[in-house]
Amino acid sequence: MSNFSLRGALSTLALAAAVTAGPIQIQEAAPSKSGYSIKWQDNFSGAAGQLPDQDKWWLGSKDHWNEEWQDYQARNKNVQLSGGNTLQLVPWKESGTNCKTNGEAPYPVRTHQCWSSGRVESNYYFTPASGKKTVIESRLRFGSNSAGNNKGIFPAFWTLGQACNTENPGHPTCGEVDIMERVNGENMGYGTLWCREGDCGQSDGTSLPNNDWHTWAVTWDRTASSWTDQSLTWTMDGREYLRVRGSDVKNQDSWNYIAAKPHRIIFNVAVGGVWPGDPSSSTQDGYGAMMEVAYVAHFQSN
């Protein structure tokens, strides 16, 4: 969820709270993987309209970055179980036009249409184990709005280093792995690696054939004894579209924040901001703009 100019360049290439959108995909649990064990997962079971398990998830955020418009709310209008073993994060236009973006440099304070949206952060932290492969994986789909009605809509699935809260090295030095980001309803998904400025920023995208269910994952491979030979690999439906090695990062401290320290898992739907730009008069809210999550899991090689 960080701003990065290369991703912008890549992108140019390419209410009743319990109401649900479309037929429900039933997903009882994360699928098994040969040679791996599941260390943690959530399949979002529960009645329609309920909040997700708050022992597993922290809801909402008061952080505003990159001139985003949304106010993340810990309520089932924006964050709800579908009743079919999925989680729905739903952005809504709110009454009024006196909401403001943050004014941190270099962004000016701006007044605009008010939006609410959903964000969840796992209370669970995973640490990629030395000598093992670690996979963070989720199956996602998006609402049915066309690209023309999705200007400014910005769903994301990512991880953030615990050091952001405990060591305070500053962001993005603490480490961020963007597993899937999508802007403006484009038929592209993007992955990006963040760490200390100058060491990271590697990014690439993959074609997204439709808004339906697809499986997004990053694999941390720490089986090599030398950190320079370790890697992160991004996949959609099992097809690799980005790989970053320790040798690409070049700095071992930066690599450790990415690959050897705890991270938490985050899902959110942002609205507006530097990368997607502002919503337009044609941007539609609601379930057509949502991101839906069938499961999320942490796998570790045996």
C-alpha positions as CSV (number, residue, x, y, z in Angstrom):
1,M,0.0,0.0,0.0
2,S,3.0,2.3,-0.4
3,N,3.1,4.8,-3.3
4,F,5.6,3.8,-6.0
5,S,6.0,5.5,-9.4
6,L,7.0,2.3,-11.2
7,R,3.7,0.7,-10.4
8,G,1.9,3.7,-11.8
9,A,4.0,3.3,-15.0
10,L,3.1,-0.4,-15.0
11,S,-0.6,0.3,-14.6
12,T,-0.6,2.4,-17.7
13,L,0.4,-0.7,-19.6
14,A,-1.8,-2.9,-19.2
15,L,-27.7,-0.9,2.7
16,A,-28.5,-3.9,4.5
17,A,-25.3,-5.0,6.1
18,A,-26.1,-8.7,5.6
19,V,-26.9,-8.4,1.9
20,T,-24.3,-10.3,-0.2
21,A,-23.3,-9.9,-3.8
22,G,-23.8,-12.6,-6.3
23,P,-23.6,-16.4,-5.8
24,I,-21.4,-17.4,-2.9
25,Q,-18.3,-19.5,-3.4
26,I,-18.1,-22.0,-0.6
27,Q,-14.6,-22.6,0.6
28,E,-14.4,-24.8,3.7
29,A,-10.7,-24.4,4.3
30,A,-7.4,-23.6,2.6
31,P,-6.4,-26.4,0.2
32,S,-3.6,-28.8,1.3
33,K,-0.2,-28.5,-0.4
34,S,2.1,-31.4,-0.9
35,G,5.2,-31.0,1.3
36,Y,3.6,-28.3,3.4
37,S,1.8,-27.9,6.7
38,I,-0.8,-25.2,7.5
39,K,0.4,-23.1,10.4
40,W,-2.5,-20.7,10.5
41,Q,-5.6,-20.0,8.4
42,D,-9.1,-18.4,8.4
43,N,-11.9,-19.5,6.1
44,F,-14.3,-16.8,7.4
45,S,-17.1,-19.0,8.7
46,G,-20.0,-17.4,10.4
47,A,-23.5,-16.0,9.8
48,A,-24.1,-13.3,7.1
49,G,-23.5,-9.8,8.3
50,Q,-21.3,-10.8,11.3
51,L,-17.9,-9.2,11.8
52,P,-14.9,-11.5,11.3
53,D,-13.3,-13.2,14.3
54,Q,-11.7,-10.4,16.3
55,D,-9.4,-12.8,18.0
56,K,-7.9,-13.3,14.6
57,W,-8.4,-9.8,13.1
58,W,-8.0,-6.2,14.1
59,L,-10.6,-4.1,12.2
60,G,-10.2,-0.7,10.8
61,S,-7.4,1.8,10.7
62,K,-7.1,5.6,11.3
63,D,-4.0,5.7,9.1
64,H,-4.3,7.8,5.9
65,W,-1.5,7.7,3.4
66,N,-0.9,8.8,-0.2
67,E,-3.9,11.1,-0.2
68,E,-6.4,8.3,0.1
69,W,-10.0,9.3,0.8
70,Q,-11.5,6.4,2.8
71,D,-12.2,6.2,6.5
72,Y,-11.8,2.6,7.5
73,Q,-14.7,1.5,9.8
74,A,-14.9,-1.4,12.1
75,R,-18.6,-2.1,11.3
76,N,-20.4,-4.7,9.2
77,K,-21.5,-2.2,6.6
78,N,-17.8,-2.2,5.5
79,V,-16.4,-5.5,6.9
80,Q,-18.7,-8.5,7.0
81,L,-18.9,-12.3,6.7
82,S,-21.0,-13.3,3.7
83,G,-22.5,-16.4,5.4
84,G,-20.9,-18.5,2.7
85,N,-17.4,-18.7,4.2
86,T,-16.1,-15.5,2.7
87,L,-15.1,-12.0,3.9
88,Q,-16.4,-8.9,2.1
89,L,-14.7,-5.5,2.3
90,V,-17.1,-3.0,0.9
91,P,-16.5,0.8,0.2
92,W,-19.4,3.1,0.4
93,K,-20.0,6.8,-0.4
94,E,-21.2,8.6,2.7
95,S,-23.3,11.8,3.0
96,G,-21.3,15.0,2.9
97,T,-18.3,16.4,1.0
98,N,-16.4,17.8,3.9
99,C,-13.9,14.9,4.4
100,K,-10.2,15.7,4.2
101,T,-7.1,13.9,3.1
102,N,-4.2,14.0,5.5
103,G,-1.9,16.9,5.1
104,E,1.5,15.3,5.6
105,A,4.2,16.6,3.3
106,P,4.2,16.8,0.4
107,Y,0.4,16.4,0.2
108,P,-1.9,19.4,0.8
109,V,-5.1,19.1,2.8
110,R,-8.0,18.6,0.4
111,T,-11.7,18.5,1.0
112,H,-13.7,15.8,-1.0
113,Q,-16.6,13.4,-1.0
114,C,-16.7,11.2,2.1
115,W,-16.1,7.5,1.7
116,S,-16.0,4.6,4.2
117,S,-14.4,1.3,3.6
118,G,-13.0,-1.9,5.2
119,R,-9.6,-3.0,6.4
120,V,-8.5,-6.0,8.5
121,E,-5.1,-6.8,9.9
122,S,-4.2,-10.2,11.4
123,N,-3.4,-10.4,15.1
124,Y,-1.3,-13.3,14.0
125,Y,2.3,-12.8,13.0
126,F,4.3,-15.2,10.8
127,T,8.1,-15.3,10.6
128,P,9.6,-17.0,7.5
129,A,11.7,-19.9,9.0
130,S,15.3,-20.4,8.2
131,G,15.8,-23.5,6.1
132,K,12.1,-23.6,5.1
133,K,9.7,-22.2,2.5
134,T,6.9,-20.1,3.8
135,V,3.7,-19.3,1.7
136,I,1.1,-16.7,2.4
137,E,-1.9,-17.4,0.1
138,S,-5.4,-16.1,-0.4
139,R,-8.2,-16.7,-2.8
140,L,-9.9,-13.4,-3.9
141,R,-12.5,-12.0,-6.2
142,F,-13.8,-8.5,-6.9
143,G,-17.1,-6.9,-7.3
144,S,-18.9,-6.7,-10.7
145,N,-18.5,-3.0,-11.4
146,S,-16.9,-2.2,-14.8
147,A,-13.5,-0.4,-15.0
148,G,-15.4,2.7,-16.0
149,N,-17.2,2.7,-12.6
150,N,-14.1,1.7,-10.5
151,K,-12.0,4.9,-10.8
152,G,-10.1,5.3,-7.5
153,I,-11.0,1.9,-6.1
154,F,-7.8,0.3,-4.8
155,P,-8.1,-3.3,-3.2
156,A,-4.9,-4.8,-1.7
157,F,-3.6,-8.0,0.0
158,W,-0.3,-7.5,1.7
159,T,2.0,-8.1,4.7
160,L,3.7,-5.5,7.0
161,G,6.7,-6.0,9.3
162,Q,6.0,-6.1,13.0
163,A,9.1,-3.8,13.3
164,C,6.8,-0.9,12.2
165,N,5.3,-1.2,15.7
166,T,8.1,-2.6,17.8
167,E,11.4,-1.3,16.5
168,N,10.2,1.9,14.8
169,P,12.7,1.9,12.0
170,G,10.3,3.8,9.9
171,H,8.3,2.8,6.9
172,P,9.1,1.2,4.5
173,T,12.4,0.1,6.2
174,C,10.3,-2.2,8.5
175,G,9.4,-4.3,5.4
176,E,6.3,-4.6,3.3
177,V,5.3,-7.2,0.8
178,D,2.4,-6.3,-1.5
179,I,1.1,-9.6,-2.7
180,M,-1.8,-8.3,-4.8
181,E,-2.8,-4.7,-5.6
182,R,-5.3,-3.6,-8.2
183,V,-6.3,-0.1,-9.2
184,N,-9.3,1.4,-11.1
185,G,-10.7,-2.0,-12.1
186,E,-7.9,-2.6,-14.5
187,N,-7.3,-6.2,-15.7
188,M,-3.9,-6.3,-13.9
189,G,-2.7,-7.3,-10.5
190,Y,0.6,-6.0,-9.1
191,G,3.2,-7.2,-6.6
192,T,5.8,-5.0,-5.0
193,L,8.6,-5.4,-2.4
194,W,9.3,-2.5,0.0
195,C,12.2,-2.0,2.4
196,R,14.8,0.6,3.1
197,E,14.8,3.3,0.4
198,G,17.3,2.4,-2.4
199,D,17.3,-1.4,-1.5
200,C,13.8,-2.3,-2.7
201,G,10.9,-1.2,-4.9
202,Q,11.0,-4.2,-7.2
203,S,7.6,-4.5,-8.8
204,D,5.8,-6.3,-11.6
205,G,2.2,-7.1,-12.7
206,T,0.2,-9.9,-14.2
207,S,-2.8,-10.0,-16.4
208,L,-6.1,-10.5,-14.5
209,P,-8.6,-12.3,-16.8
210,N,-11.7,-11.4,-14.9
211,N,-13.2,-10.4,-11.5
212,D,-13.8,-14.0,-10.5
213,W,-11.8,-16.1,-8.0
214,H,-8.1,-16.3,-8.3
215,T,-5.4,-17.4,-5.9
216,W,-2.6,-15.0,-5.0
217,A,0.5,-16.0,-3.1
218,V,4.1,-15.1,-2.1
219,T,6.6,-17.8,-1.3
220,W,9.5,-16.9,1.0
221,D,12.3,-19.4,0.2
222,R,14.9,-19.5,2.9
223,T,16.3,-23.0,2.1
224,A,19.6,-21.5,0.9
225,S,22.2,-21.0,3.6
226,S,23.3,-17.6,2.1
227,W,20.8,-14.8,2.4
228,T,21.8,-13.6,-1.1
229,D,20.5,-16.8,-2.6
230,Q,17.1,-16.7,-0.7
231,S,14.1,-15.3,-2.6
232,L,10.5,-14.2,-2.6
233,T,8.3,-15.3,-5.5
234,W,4.9,-13.9,-6.4
235,T,2.2,-16.1,-8.1
236,M,-1.3,-15.8,-9.4
237,D,-3.1,-19.2,-9.8
238,G,0.4,-20.8,-9.5
239,R,2.0,-18.8,-12.3
240,E,5.1,-16.8,-11.3
241,Y,5.1,-13.1,-12.2
242,L,7.8,-11.6,-9.9
243,R,10.8,-13.0,-8.1
244,V,13.2,-11.0,-5.9
245,R,16.4,-12.5,-4.5
246,G,18.5,-11.4,-1.6
247,S,21.2,-10.5,-4.1
248,D,18.7,-8.0,-5.7
249,V,18.2,-6.3,-2.4
250,K,22.0,-6.2,-1.7
251,N,21.6,-5.1,2.0
252,Q,21.3,-7.9,4.6
253,D,19.6,-5.7,7.2
254,S,17.0,-4.8,4.6
255,W,16.6,-8.5,3.6
256,N,16.1,-9.5,7.3
257,Y,13.2,-7.1,7.7
258,I,11.6,-8.7,4.7
259,A,12.4,-12.3,5.1
260,A,13.5,-13.1,8.7
261,K,11.3,-11.0,11.0
262,P,7.6,-11.2,11.8
263,H,4.9,-9.8,9.5
264,R,1.2,-9.5,9.8
265,I,-1.4,-10.0,7.0
266,I,-3.6,-7.2,5.8
267,F,-6.6,-6.9,3.4
268,N,-8.2,-3.5,2.6
269,V,-10.0,-1.6,-0.1
270,A,-8.7,2.0,-0.3
271,V,-10.4,4.8,-2.2
272,G,-8.4,7.4,-4.1
273,G,-4.8,8.3,-3.6
274,V,-1.6,9.0,-5.5
275,W,-1.6,5.8,-7.6
276,P,-5.2,5.3,-8.6
277,G,-6.1,8.9,-8.6
278,D,-9.4,10.4,-7.3
279,P,-12.7,8.7,-7.7
280,S,-14.8,10.3,-10.5
281,S,-18.5,11.1,-10.8
282,S,-18.9,7.7,-12.4
283,T,-17.3,5.7,-9.6
284,Q,-19.8,3.4,-7.9
285,D,-19.7,2.2,-4.4
286,G,-21.1,-0.9,-2.7
287,Y,-20.8,-4.6,-3.4
288,G,-19.9,-4.0,-7.0
289,A,-16.7,-2.3,-5.7
290,M,-15.8,-4.8,-3.0
291,M,-13.0,-7.3,-2.5
292,E,-14.1,-10.8,-1.3
293,V,-11.8,-13.2,0.4
294,A,-12.5,-17.0,0.4
295,Y,-9.6,-18.0,2.7
296,V,-6.1,-16.9,3.8
297,A,-3.4,-19.3,5.0
298,H,0.2,-19.5,6.2
299,F,1.9,-22.6,4.9
300,Q,5.4,-23.9,5.9
301,S,7.4,-26.6,4.2
302,N,7.9,-29.8,6.1
